[in-house]
Amino acid sequence: MIIKNMSSLPKSNKVNVRSPLFYVGDKYKLLSQLLALYPRSISRFIEPFTGGGSVAMNVQAKEYLLNDIDPNIATIHALLMDSSVDREKFFKTITDLIYKYDFSRSFIEDVITNELHAKWKKTYYAKFNDSAYRKLREDYNKESPRDPYKLYLLLIYGFNRMIRFNANGDFNVPVGNVDFNKNVIKSLNSYFDWALHKEIQWSNKDYLDFINSLNFRNGDFVYVDPPYLITSSEYNKLWDESKEIEMIWLLDSLNDNNVRFAVSNVTQYKGRVNNTFLKWSEKYKSHTIKSNYISYHDNSIKDFTEVLVTNF
């Protein structure tokens, strides 16, 4: 079969593009609110908890200093950054793997049968991809070194686009009811365009080490989107009260040194209140963000309050 040129497929507009990591809970749907509150002029955009990168991809800055502590997130970003200079190689490698394992591939063709559609009306992608996903996951876990292309496919076809490893270091996310579709291609092309035309530096450090390694300049802007102390997603299990206090001390230090910052947080969630952050935020400007926070463990929308706090 002749595979069409993936880079010729529709590309995203210049604003509000989404990262091809497709994090559940990323800031993609909130970008219009956040960007309206950011400084109009940014020399260096600095993000210590970058995650998938949807915010960074939509901020206009001269330079981008980005960091994430998760080495697997860093691996995928490194792959995508390198692939920006040869996206055809990336798409060919990904496509070859998709055919090798026989995943669904609506960006090329619809391989879901009418029978599968009828029998599994809402979960036919999961049913079709389950055996392929298990085989890919098994092969990936056996490898040394592990293939970052396979890690990216595990992310795309996995449940809630999660990256999770067990205590033995094996990837253990189950298959998701998802597909490698034209939206994935569109987001990949957006990432490649961004990476190719911007000055971007990546780090893989603890956020505090990352911030402390920088020499700040006029025009810098730091955006902090940490794990949320009072919510229940997998990512937020890494955070506790001492980490929250450490973070707000760091933000105070940035303010004392005339560094502009904005920090996202959830202050109320399912009856819980982040009093530590609320009391601290009284020193600065707090903006309520209309959001729809969803956790990995519970996809229903809960009563909560999300804010963006700025010092400018």
C-alpha positions, -999 to +999 in steps of 0.1 A: +000+000+000+012+035-008+012+057+023+002+093+018+026+121+028+016+127+064+030+162+064+006+171+036-024+165+058-041+195+074-020+214+099-032+233+130-037+271+131-010+291+147-030+296+179-045+270+203-027+240+189-026+209+211+005+189+221+007+154+204+010+139+239-027+146+245-026+147+283-059+144+300-061+175+321-036+195+300-043+232+296-053+231+259-090+239+266-080+267+289-055+284+267-076+314+257-081+323+293-045+317+303-029+335+274-051+366+280-036+369+315+000+364+305+024+393+298+021+408+264+059+406+258+079+376+268+116+372+261+121+338+277+092+315+286+102+293+314+081+262+324+094+239+351+064+214+348+060+213+311+042+179+307+029+176+272+038+211+263+004+225+250+010+258+269+045+263+256+034+256+220+010+285+222+030+311+239+048+337+218+083+341+232+119+346+219+132+316+238+117+286+256+133+270+287+113+239+294+116+211+320+099+180+332+111+156+359+096+125+341+124+109+320+098+092+298+082+125+290+116+139+283+123+109+259+092+116+239+100+153+236+135+145+226+122+122+198+098+149+186+124+176+187+148+155+167+121+145+143+112+181+135+141+182+110+129+150+093+093+144+099+090+121+070+113+096+087+092+099+119+059+093+100+074+063+081+087+047+113+055+052+131+034+039+102+056+008+098+050+000+135+013+005+132+011-019+103+035-044+119+013-047+150-019-041+131-033-012+150-063+008+139-052+037+116-080+060+105-055+086+094-049+062+065-078+038+063-108+025+083-101-011+093-129-015+119-154-039+105-192-033+105-196-063+128-172-048+154-189-015+152-223-031+158-211-054+186-190-028+205-207+005+197-187+026+222-155+005+226-147-009+192-112+007+191-102-009+224-115-043+212-097-040+179-064-028+193-062-049+225-040-078+212-018-054+192-013-032+222-005-061+245+021-073+220+036-039+216+038-034+254+054-068+259+080-061+232+087-026+246+092-039+281+117-065+270+139-041+250+172-026+262+174+002+252+138+008+247+124+023+215+110+058+219+088+053+189+071+024+206+067+044+238+049+071+218+026+045+203+019+031+237+009+066+248-013+072+218-032+039+220-032+036+258-059+044+283-063+081+288-030+087+270-012+079+303+025+071+308+028+048+338+054+022+349+052-004+377+077-010+404+097-033+381+100-005+356+076-020+331+050+000+312+017-011+326-011+011+311-040-009+295-053-003+260-075+027+255-106+032+233-086+055+210-071+056+175-042+071+156-063+096+136-059+128+117-060+148+149-028+131+160-011+139+127-023+175+129-008+178+164+024+162+154+028+186+125+021+215+148+048+203+172+073+199+144+066+234+131+070+249+165+102+230+173+117+238+139+111+276+142+117+283+179+147+284+201+139+257+227+160+242+255+148+211+274+158+199+308+150+167+328+154+178+364+135+183+396+116+216+391+135+233+420+169+223+406+158+235+372+147+270+385+178+273+406+201+266+376+188+297+358+202+332+356+171+353+353+169+383+329+146+411+322+117+399+301+116+364+316+082+348+325+078+317+346+046+296+343+041+270+370+015+242+367+025+219+395+007+187+407-024+198+426-023+191+463-060+183+468-069+165+436-066+128+429-050+121+395-020+098+392+004+127+386-007+145+418+003+116+440+039+129+438+029+161+457+024+168+494+020+197+518+058+201+521+062+203+483+034+229+482+052+251+508+085+246+490+068+258+457+053+290+472+086+299+489+102+296+455+076+318+439+081+344+466+118+343+459+111+349+422+089+379+431+116+393+454+139+392+424+114+409+401+108+378+380+073+376+366+054+344+373+019+328+369+009+297+388-021+274+382-037+256+410-070+240+422-081+256+455-113+237+461-121+201+451-148+177+463-151+195+496-114+198+501-097+233+503-061+242+497-058+267+526-020+269+523-022+281+487-052+303+493-037+322+522-004+326+503-022+339+471-037+369+490-003+386+484-008+385+446-035+387+419-058+357+417-079+350+386-106+324+386-103+300+356-134+284+342-123+248+339-135+212+337-109+193+357-111+155+351-090+130+370-077+097+357-097+078+384-130+095+379-140+110+346-170+129+360-168+166+365-166+176+401-172+209+420-139+227+422-122+260+418-092+265+395-072+298+397-042+315+380-022+336+404+001+363+390+026+388+404+022+414+377 
